[in-house]
Amino acid sequence: MTPWLRRGGRGRLADGSLLVWSVAEGARGRRWRAATTRGGILALGLLLEVGTDGRPKRLELTSPAGLLTLHPEPDLRSAHGNVVATDGVRHLALPFSPEHAFAVGDDPILTAVALHRLAEEVGVGEERDIPVVAIDPDLAVAEAVRRIVRQSASTWQVGEGRATRFLELDGRGIPTAIPSGREWPLEAD
């Protein structure tokens, strides 16, 4: 049996933000945690639970705009949750499917999770439009479609036009090639 993935790391994103992340794998799947800071101030806190099938099970976000919780229903036909902000609670209900992913701007963790799940389905040179639940920094939620193109075994193109960016993943599904990137084991020796 392959040991479970239990790693933490950091890196600098294209906009200069610092990303700190961890992933802990267990019998029910993976739990990703991440925090993005700009100038020492939290811009986004993330918790994503992913099932053993690679699909998202629960997303929690913390931003200056409030707190978001969103989870697909067991039948994967809809997703529900809420946003708690200083002006109250906004309930969320939207269509979902087994192909859906979550997307928050250029966050590499959510993108890496989606691409890692698709790695066995999308060959090098192939492209696909994937449905996403797109969440902006103000925690507004919308349905969207994101174009992906697999450039090589490890490199993916995400988006089109000015929104195009590239993400490299290793075989474990961890984003690599993030400037100033470091990675450590979560477990003590």
C-alpha positions as CSV (number, residue, x, y, z in Angstrom):
1,M,0.0,0.0,0.0
2,T,1.3,3.5,-0.9
3,P,1.6,5.7,2.2
4,W,-1.0,8.5,2.4
5,L,0.0,11.9,1.1
6,R,0.6,14.3,4.1
7,R,2.5,17.4,3.0
8,G,2.7,21.1,3.6
9,G,4.3,23.9,1.6
10,R,4.4,27.5,0.5
11,G,5.0,29.5,-2.6
12,R,4.6,33.0,-4.1
13,L,1.7,33.5,-6.6
14,A,1.9,35.6,-9.7
15,D,0.3,38.6,-8.0
16,G,2.9,38.5,-5.2
17,S,0.7,36.9,-2.6
18,L,2.1,34.2,-0.4
19,L,0.4,30.8,-0.4
20,V,0.7,28.4,2.5
21,W,-0.9,25.0,2.0
22,S,-1.3,21.5,3.4
23,V,-2.8,18.3,2.2
24,A,-3.6,15.3,4.4
25,E,-4.9,12.1,2.8
26,G,-6.8,9.4,4.7
27,A,-9.4,6.6,4.2
28,R,-12.1,9.1,3.1
29,G,-10.0,11.2,0.7
30,R,-7.9,14.3,1.0
31,R,-8.3,17.5,3.0
32,W,-6.6,20.5,1.6
33,R,-6.0,23.7,3.6
34,A,-4.6,26.9,2.3
35,A,-4.1,30.5,3.2
36,T,-3.2,33.3,0.9
37,T,-1.8,36.5,2.3
38,R,-1.1,39.9,0.7
39,G,1.2,42.3,2.7
40,G,0.7,40.1,5.8
41,I,-3.1,40.3,5.7
42,L,-5.3,37.2,5.0
43,A,-6.8,37.5,1.6
44,L,-8.3,34.0,1.4
45,G,-8.5,30.9,3.8
46,L,-9.5,27.7,2.2
47,L,-10.6,24.2,3.4
48,L,-11.5,21.7,0.7
49,E,-12.4,18.1,1.4
50,V,-12.1,15.7,-1.6
51,G,-13.5,12.2,-1.7
52,T,-11.5,9.1,-2.8
53,D,-12.9,9.6,-6.3
54,G,-11.2,13.0,-6.5
55,R,-14.4,15.0,-6.4
56,P,-15.0,17.9,-4.0
57,K,-17.1,17.1,-1.0
58,R,-17.0,20.3,1.0
59,L,-15.6,23.8,0.5
60,E,-15.1,26.4,3.1
61,L,-13.7,29.9,2.4
62,T,-12.7,32.8,4.6
63,S,-12.1,36.2,3.1
64,P,-12.5,39.8,4.2
65,A,-16.0,39.5,2.7
66,G,-17.1,36.7,5.1
67,L,-17.4,33.0,5.4
68,L,-18.6,30.6,2.7
69,T,-19.6,27.0,3.0
70,L,-20.6,25.0,0.0
71,H,-21.0,21.2,-0.5
72,P,-22.4,19.1,-3.3
73,E,-25.3,16.9,-2.4
74,P,-24.6,13.1,-2.4
75,D,-26.4,12.6,-5.7
76,L,-24.1,15.3,-7.3
77,R,-27.0,17.1,-8.9
78,S,-26.9,20.2,-6.8
79,A,-24.7,22.1,-4.3
80,H,-25.9,24.0,-1.2
81,G,-24.4,26.2,1.4
82,N,-24.3,29.7,2.6
83,V,-22.3,32.9,3.0
84,V,-22.1,34.6,6.4
85,A,-21.2,38.2,6.2
86,T,-21.6,41.3,8.4
87,D,-25.0,42.0,6.8
88,G,-26.4,38.6,7.4
89,V,-26.6,35.1,5.8
90,R,-27.1,34.4,2.1
91,H,-28.2,30.9,1.2
92,L,-26.7,29.2,-1.8
93,A,-28.3,26.5,-4.0
94,L,-27.1,25.8,-7.5
95,P,-26.8,23.0,-10.1
96,F,-23.9,20.7,-9.8
97,S,-22.7,17.5,-11.6
98,P,-20.0,14.9,-11.3
99,E,-17.9,17.0,-13.8
100,H,-18.1,20.2,-11.7
101,A,-15.1,21.8,-9.9
102,F,-14.8,24.8,-7.6
103,A,-12.8,27.8,-8.8
104,V,-11.7,30.9,-6.8
105,G,-9.9,33.3,-9.1
106,D,-6.4,31.9,-9.8
107,D,-6.2,29.8,-6.7
108,P,-3.8,26.9,-7.7
109,I,-5.1,24.5,-5.0
110,L,-8.7,24.3,-6.3
111,T,-7.4,24.1,-9.9
112,A,-4.9,21.4,-9.0
113,V,-7.6,19.2,-7.4
114,A,-9.8,19.5,-10.6
115,L,-6.8,18.7,-12.9
116,H,-5.6,15.8,-10.8
117,R,-9.0,14.2,-11.1
118,L,-9.0,14.7,-14.9
119,A,-5.5,13.5,-15.4
120,E,-6.6,10.0,-16.4
121,E,-9.3,11.2,-18.7
122,V,-7.6,14.0,-20.6
123,G,-4.6,13.1,-22.8
124,V,-1.7,15.3,-23.8
125,G,-2.9,17.7,-26.5
126,E,-6.6,17.3,-25.5
127,E,-8.8,20.1,-24.3
128,R,-12.0,20.2,-22.4
129,D,-14.5,22.7,-21.1
130,I,-15.3,21.9,-17.5
131,P,-18.2,23.4,-15.5
132,V,-17.2,25.2,-12.4
133,V,-18.8,27.0,-9.4
134,A,-16.9,30.3,-9.7
135,I,-16.5,32.3,-6.5
136,D,-15.1,35.8,-6.5
137,P,-13.2,37.6,-3.7
138,D,-16.5,39.1,-2.5
139,L,-17.9,35.5,-2.2
140,A,-20.4,36.0,-5.0
141,V,-21.1,32.6,-6.6
142,A,-21.8,31.9,-10.3
143,E,-21.9,29.1,-12.7
144,A,-19.1,29.2,-15.3
145,V,-17.1,27.1,-17.7
146,R,-13.3,26.9,-17.7
147,R,-11.3,25.7,-20.7
148,I,-8.4,23.4,-19.9
149,V,-5.7,22.0,-22.3
150,R,-3.2,19.4,-21.3
151,Q,0.1,20.6,-22.6
152,S,2.3,17.7,-21.4
153,A,2.1,15.0,-18.8
154,S,2.5,17.6,-16.0
155,T,1.6,21.0,-17.6
156,W,-1.9,22.3,-18.1
157,Q,-3.2,25.4,-19.7
158,V,-6.2,26.9,-17.8
159,G,-8.5,29.5,-19.3
160,E,-8.4,31.4,-22.5
161,G,-7.2,34.8,-23.8
162,R,-6.0,37.2,-21.1
163,A,-7.1,34.8,-18.4
164,T,-4.8,32.1,-19.6
165,R,-2.3,30.6,-17.1
166,F,-0.3,27.5,-16.8
167,L,-0.1,25.1,-13.9
168,E,2.3,22.2,-13.4
169,L,1.3,19.2,-11.3
170,D,3.4,16.4,-10.1
171,G,2.0,12.8,-10.0
172,R,0.6,13.4,-6.5
173,G,-1.6,16.3,-7.7
174,I,0.5,18.9,-6.0
175,P,1.1,22.2,-7.9
176,T,4.8,22.6,-8.7
177,A,6.9,25.4,-10.2
178,I,5.4,28.1,-7.8
179,P,8.1,30.6,-7.3
180,S,9.9,30.4,-3.9
181,G,8.1,27.1,-3.5
182,R,9.0,24.7,-0.6
183,E,7.5,21.5,0.6
184,W,7.7,19.6,3.9
185,P,6.3,16.4,5.4
186,L,3.4,17.0,7.9
187,E,4.5,14.1,10.1
188,A,7.4,14.3,12.5
189,D,10.1,11.7,11.9
